[in-house]
Amino acid sequence: MRPSQSPPPPSGPTTTKKERGGRRRPDLTLPLPQRDTSLAVPLPLPPSSAPSSSSSASSIHNHHQGNNSSTNNHNNNIRIDLKELERVNRIGSGSGGTVYKVIHRLTGRLFALKVIHGNHEESVRRQMCREIQILRDVDNPNVVKCHDMYDRNGEIEVLLEFMDGGSLEGNHIPNEQKLSGLACQILRGLAYLHGRKIVHRDIKPSNLLINARRQVKIADFGVSRILAQTMDPCNSSVGTIAYMSPERINTDLNQGQYDGYAGDIWSLGVSILEFYLGRFPFAVGRQGDWASLMCAICMSQPPEAPATASREFRDFIACCLQREPGRRWTASRLLGHPFISQYNGGQNQVHNNVHQLLPPPPRPLPS
């Protein structure tokens, strides 16, 4: 028998063994798949200790800032060089990052700069850049504006609209008319986000901010969705489970299906009821251990407004806190609920309803 012949060598240039051994080339990379921006489902920024309304209202220049960020979407998206920002003071911090009040030296305009600690892989940073392009297009009077994102020394820094009234955490609002105005503004922002296929997933009092113009805005959504992709969604490093819906905590509920829009409505209902009662509406504290919170949220009946509340308010809370996600009203539908519509005939009325939520304006310092 004749020995089998080896195949003829390729006609192109030959490759030596030494060349084959060094095949890795750092300049060759595979492109990441392009993301469909119409399906953006961002998570909130890492939790932080939101500034109290008393401490965050001490700036002399707060009344100059107002809501300039929502006047013109094109002007909002002008890029600001990070070197032009000067840190004034720290206004919040948490396990995931720190928030600073900063001033733009060229214009004197105030912003909030959120620094997300930790080094992030190149793929994560690229994905964040894609996310920020979506968030920079968000422009609504009841949503905190996200202006830009920076990558400095491996840390992600996000430039946000500055809300000089701080968060609504800890506020007791037993007056139903004022609470209706507050809920109306939150619902307008939430309906806008949901209409753009954006799910917040961390609605809670500390993420609801107010400014000197008496506007209530939804904050802390977007960038940390990428950071949390490999984490347990109930992990304390991502956020407390106190305001999460039962089916998000216990995936055995609702056949393992999670509707992010309905989850936001549950969180809204818990927050509004907490404002009314002046306390967390479940039988355990919101800072309780994970097991206690899970049992209270997933294994007990949803909380209800007390019998002393109006029929409209009790029904509004019931429409938000349905155990079955499909039975919860949407944000757009809740805007037409009698509890909202009976008090909110226009935007000016909404602002008047939340007037007393703000601390008195700071006095100017003597020159």
N, C-alpha and C positions, 0 to 999 in steps of 0.2 A: 504493500500500500504506500501511496505517496503521502508524505506528511502534509498536513493542512497548511495552506499558505496564509500568512497574516494579511489583513486588509491593507490596501495601498495607503501610503501616508497622504494626509490632506495636501491639496495643491497650494494652500497658503503658506505663510512663513511658519517655521517650526517653533515649538515652545520648549524650552529647556526645562529640566527638572527643577532647577533653581527658580526659574520664573514661575512654575506652577506652585511652588511652595510659598510664594508671596502673593497670593491671589487677593488678599484683603486690601482694599483701597478705600481709605476714608472719604475720598471725594465722591464715591458712588453710594447713593442711598435710594431706597425705595420710596416713592411718594405715598403720603398718607391718603386714605380715601377722603374725598370731599364730603363735607357735612351738609345735609339738607337743612337750610336755615328755617324752613317752614315748620320743622318739627322740633324746635328748640324747647327743651324741658329743663330749665336751669334750676339748681338748688340754691339755697341762700348762702351768703358768705359765712365763714366760720363765726360761731357765736362770740359775742363780746359783751362786756358790761356797758350797756347803753348809758349815755350821759343823762343825769337827772335834769329835770326841767329847770331846777333852780340854779344849778352850776353852769349849765350850757347857755343860759341867757345873760351871762355877765359881760359879754363883749360889748364895747362901746359902739362898734360898727355894725351890729347885727341888723339894724333897720335898713342899712344900705344894701344888704345882700338879698333879702326877700326871696322872690321866686324868679330871678332873672334867667334862670337856666331853662325855663319852659316858655320863653317868649318867642324864640326863633330857633327852629331845629338846626338850621344851617349854621347860625352863630354858635350854637351849643357845641358843635362838633369841630370847632377850630382847635387844632392841636396846641397843647401847652407844654413847653419844655419843662422837664422835671427840675432843671436847674433854676428855673424862675420861681419855684415854690419855696416859701420859707415856713418852717414849722413854728406854730405859735404855742401850742400846748397839746398834751394828750387828753383826749376826751373819752376814751374807752379802750378796754383791752380784754382779751380772753385767751383761751388755750390756742386758738388758731391764728390770732393776729392782734394788731394794735391799730387804733384809729386816732389820727391827729387832725387838729384844726390847722389848716395851712392858709397862707395868704399869697396871692399872685402879686409879685413885686411890681409888675408893670401896670396893673390896673387897680390893685387894692382889693380885688374880689376874694371872698372867702370860699374855701372848699373843705371837704373832708377827704383825707387821704388814708385809705385802709391798707396797711402793710400786712401781707400774708406771709407768715414766717415759714422757713424751711426751703431747702433746695429742691427744685422740680426738674424732672427729666425734660429733654428737648421736645418730646412728643406732647407732653402735658402743656408746656408753654405754647406750642403751636396751636393746640386745641383751645387754649384760653384766648389766644388772639382771635380765633374764629368766633368764640363766644362773645367777646367784647364788641365785635362788629355788630352783632345782633343787638346787644344791650345799648349801644350808643344810639341806635335808631329808636329806642323806646322814648316817647315824648308824651307825657300825660300829666296834668296838674296834680294828680294824686299818686304819682309814682316818683320816687327819688331818682334824679337823673344820674346816669353813669356816663362820665365824660371821656375817660381814657384809662389805659392800663400801661404800666411801665414794668420793665424787667431790669432790676438793678442788683448786681452782686448775687444773683440767684434767687432773690426775693421778688414776689409779685406785689406791685403797688397799684391800687385802683383809686382813681380820682372820682369823687362823688360830689353831688350837691350837698352843701352844708345846711343843716336844719337847726336853726338857733334855739328852738324851743325844746329840743331833746326828745326823748321817747315818752310814750304814754304809760309805761310800766309803773304800776303802783297807784294809778289814778282810780279813785272811787267816784263813779258818775251815776248816782241814783236817779237823777232827773231824766225821764224818758225822752223829753224833747231834745235835750242836749245829746243824749246817747243816740237818738235817731239821726241827728246831723252828722255825728261822728261815723256811724255805721254807713251812712249814705256815701260819704267820701271814700271810705275804704272799699265799698262795693264798686264805686265808679272806677277806681284804680284796678281792682281785681277783674272786673268785666273787660277792661281794656287789655290787660295781660292775657286773659283767657282767649280773647278774640284774636290775639296774635299767636296763639298756640304756645304761650309761655305759662308754665305752672310754677308757682312760688315754692310751695312745699315747706315753708317755715313761717306761716302767719302766726304771730304772737304779739303781745303788747310791746315788748322791747323792740320789735321791728316795725312799729307804727310810730312815726315821727311827726312833730308839729313845728311850724315856723311862726315867725312874728306876724305873718299875714293870715294866721289862723287856718292854714291849709294843713290837712292831715295827709301824710304820704306813706306809701308802702316802701320799706327799705330792705336791704340785705337779700338780694336775689341774684343769681347768675353765676359768678365765677367759680364758686366752690363746688359746683356740680361736678367739675372735672376732678377736683381733689378728692371728692367723696365716692368716686365710682368704685373703688376697690374696698370701701369700708362698709361695715354693717350700717344700714340706714338708721338704726336705732342707737348707734354708738354715741356716747356722750360727747365725743370730740367733734361730732358733726352738729349736734343740737339735742336739746332735751326732747324727750318723747311726750312731755306733758300735754302738748297741743296736737299731737299726731292722732289721726283717725284710727279706730280699732283695726280696720283691715290692713293698714300699713304696718302696724306693730305685729299683729298676728296674721301671718300670710295664709293660715288655714281658713280664715274667714273669707266670705265672698268668693269661694272657689279659687282663691289665690290671685284673683284679679284686683288690680289697684288702679283706680281712676284718680289721677292727680288733681283734676278740677274739683271733684267731689271732696277730696281730701282737704283742699284749701277752704272749702265751705265749712267743713267740720271745725277746722282751726279758727275760722272767723267766729263761729257760734260760741266756742269756748271762750274766746277773748272778749266778746261783747258781754257775755254773761258774767265774766270775771269783773269787768268794769262796773256792771250794775250791782253786783253783790259786794264788791270791795275785797274779794278773796277768790282763790282758786276754787272753781265750782265742784270739784270732786271731793270725796271723803278723805283724800290724802293730800299732803302738800305737794306743790309742783316740783319741789326740790327733793322729793322722797326718792327712795331707792327704786331701781328699775322694776323689780318684781312687784312692788306695791302699786306703782303706777300702772303697770300692765294689767294687773288684776282689776284695778278700779276702772280703767278705760275699756278693757275688752270683755270683762265678765259681769259688769254691773249695768244697770239700765242707764241710758244717757241722762245727764243732768237736765233739770227743768228749771224754768224761771219760777219764783215763788208765787203762791196764789194771790199775794198782795199786788203783784204787777198787773198791768192792763192785759186784756185779752189779746190785743194786737201784739204786744211784746212777747207774751207767752207763746203765741203761735209762731212768731218770727224765729224764736229760739228753737222751737220744735222743727221748723222747716230746715234749719241748719244741722241739728243734731239727730238726724235719723241714723239708726244703726245700719240700715241698708243704703249703700252709696247711691243707688239709683233713685232713691226716694228724696234725696236732698235737692233742694232747689238750686238752680244755677245762679250765678251772680247777677246776670241780666234780669232774671225773673224776680229775684229778691228786691231789686230796685223798684219794682212795682208793688211790693208788699205794702199793705195798709200801714204797718208800723213806720215805713220809710216815707210813703207818699203823703200821709196825713200832715207831716210836719215840714216837708222839704219841697216848697213850691218853686225854688230857684236857688242859684248858687249863693246869693247874698244871704238868704235865710240859713243855708248850711253853715256859713262862716259865723253868723251870729250865734248859732246854737253851740258852737264850741269855743266861744269867746272866753268863758270863765275857766276853761281848761288851762289857760296860759297863766304863768306867774306875772306879776306886775312888771312893766318894762323897766329896764335899768336906768338909773339917773345918770346923766353925763357927768364925768369927772370935772372938777374945776380946772380951768386952764392955768 
